[in-house]
Amino acid sequence: PVSGAPTALLAQLGIVNGAQLHLVNSDANIAAQVLTKVPVPVEPEKPVARTDAGAGNSGSASSSTAAAGGSSSSGVAPAEPPKQTTAVGGEDGKKADPKFETFDAFLRNRRYDTAALPGSQRYVSAQLQKGGMIKLPPSVSIKQQPYRHIDTLSIINVGEVENFIGYWQHSLLERGMQRLGWMYGYYLEDKNYDEGCRAIVEGIYEPPQDMEGEIAQHLDDPHKARVDRVAEACGLECIGWMFTTLLLDDGQLLSPVEIQRIARLQNENSTDLHFTKYRLSKFVSCAVRPDVSMGGLPSLNPFMVSDQCCAMVRDGILAESTDRKHCVVRETQKNELISDFLVESKPTKKLLTDFFIVRVNDTAPKKHQKMFVHSDFPRENRPTNPQKRDDLKKYFRKISTSEPSWSRFADFHLLLYIAQEVDIDTALSIAECVRDRKEVPKGTLDLFNEIIR
């Protein structure tokens, strides 16, 4: 039963849209209320053509294979690359990517139902028990994701990226070393796409790292929390990572190692703050590789991986493998059953990386106002170029005193150095001045005049 004040709104009584009300009192009535949510127009679904008997038998055979043997698909030939989808531009003038919809536009067409999306699924194995009934794990179709959470990666601070790439190109590449950095910036609406999202890069922080191997590995960083505080004072957050690597074979976009690394990072940086409570990540990965079409010069290649890939990595489905082109489903343990993974209705343990890749556009606007006017201060954690106290004096000697005080401090790495060598509160105060384009307090200026004297 529902009870409450006669003037109470339905929402205050716990009645949600779609609930059925049964009036048991002849004096009761429901006052007319205006719905605040505008109904979403949905296009009628296209009729699906019936498959022939042969196709039906193939599907049932696949299902029987999953029921009989769980994950007994070893030795099956690798799947073919995913077929590309097509899209056309809308009447509103928004761009239409030939392969990906924006996430919110995709949800709108599904009436905001997220229950069947890959991120909501759990790939749970089953254990064979003698004399007991077993619930077999369902088969899973591997498909290319039709939507993406980030549509464009915009490099606003071009000098910051050039410095990162230049250090790798001139100091590390000849020794076979790689480099990575955390990208700091913010998110904006991408007006080129229907309900699109754009990630803006303002700075790159290079953490302590092992630079040997195919990809640099970040190490434990006791300073990361301090870096996040300074970035937050500037109005920024960690939006992704940039990593250097060598050219892959046969025009491959991402290696299996890179796919799993990206999936783990997206899982670590996921959130359920979306209004549907669907857990997703907007953590962008940007690979820096030599580009054959540019004469071997490095180029930026921003990616994300699909929600399905993230879920498979989260649940321990993919194995560490030496295969250079396929993500490999792990072998089952004794008395264990895991799902069969199907590509075009055929079970396989080798999954082409192309199925999991989500391409992101990259841009460097011609006209832009970057937050950090300068990008000259030495970077952190570079073994060949360690930071020194004298760097502070050299930096301010190069900066014109005619600039506004906030502009002279508008260097991401200068702020991080101040937080480390002076104190965090001073760095946060200056960072807020840089963010708001206001003058740095006179007492702070006097302090630095004494330091660099």
C-alpha positions, 0 to 999 in steps of 0.5 A: 500500500502507498500512503502519504500527504494528498499534496505529495508528488509521486516520486516522493511516495516511491512511485516510479515511471511504469508502476501500476496503481490500484485505487482501493478507495472510492474517494481517492484520485490522482492529480494530473502531473507533468512529466519532466522527462521528454519521451525519446523518439525511437526509429522502428526496428528493421525486419530481420530476414529469416535464416535458412535451415542450414544456418539454423543447424549451424547455430544449434551445432555451436550451442551443442558444442558449448554444452557438451565440452564447455571450452573444447575449441582448441585447435580451431583456426583463427577467426577472420577480421571483423567486417566494417560497418557503415554510417551516414551523416545526420540531418543536423550536420553532425559527422557520422563515423563509418565504424563507431557511434557516440556512446550516448547516441547508441544508448538513446537508440536502445532506450538507455538499456545497458543490461545486455552491454558487454560491461554488464556481463560476467564471464564466470566459469563452472566446476564439474562436480561428480553426481551434481547438476551443472549450469553451463557457461553460455557461449559468447559472440565476439563482435566489434564494438559499435560505439565509443566513449571518447570520439576525439583526442585533442592535443592542445599543448603541442610543445608538451607532446613534442618534448616527450616524443623528442626525448624518446627519439633522440635519447632512447630509441637508438638504445632500444628503450621506450617511454610512457607518460600520463596525460593530464587534461579534461573532457569537453563535448565534441560538437562534431558528433551527436552527443560526442565527447572530446579529451583535451591534453594539457600536460604529460607527467613521466613517472618512474619507469622501466624502459626496457622491453616492448612497452615501458612499465611504470613503477611504484610512484610515491609522488603520483598523489602529489601530481594529481593534487597539482593537476586538480588545482589547475582544473585537470585530471589524468585522462589517459597515457602516451607510450612509445613503441616500434612499428608492428608487422603487417600494418597491425594497429595494436599488439596483444600485449598492448591490448591487455595493457590498455584494458587493465588501465581502462578497468583501473580508471573506470567509473559508474558515474554515468547517469545509467550507472553503467560502468565505463572508462574514458581513459585514452591510450595514445601510441607513438610509432614510426610512420612509414608514410611520413618517412619513419617520423613518429606519429600519434595513434589514439585508441581505446579497447572495447568494453567486451575486452575489458570484461574479459581481462577483468575476469581473467579470460585472456592468457599471456601469450607469445602470439603476435596477432591474436589475443588467446583465451586461456586453457581451462583448469581441471574440472573447469568449464568456461564459455566458448567464444564464437566468431561468426558462430564458430568457436575459437581460442585465437581472437584477432586484436582488430575485434577489440580496437576502438579508434579515436580521432586525433586533432591539434587545433590551429587556434587554441588557448592552452593552459600552460604558456610555457613547456621549457622546465626539465621533466621529471624522472628522466635518468639522462637529464635529472632535475637540479635546483639550478634549473629554477634559476635558468628557467626564470632567466629565460622568461620575460618579466613583462609577462603577467605573473601567472604566465611566468609560472604557467609550466606544468613541470615547474608547478610539479617541481615547486610542489616537490622542492618548495611545498605543496601549498605554494604550488597549489596556490600558484596553480589556481592563479594559472588556472584563473589567469590572476596575479600571483600573490606578492609574498609568493613572488618575493619568495621566488625572487629570493630563491633565484637570486 
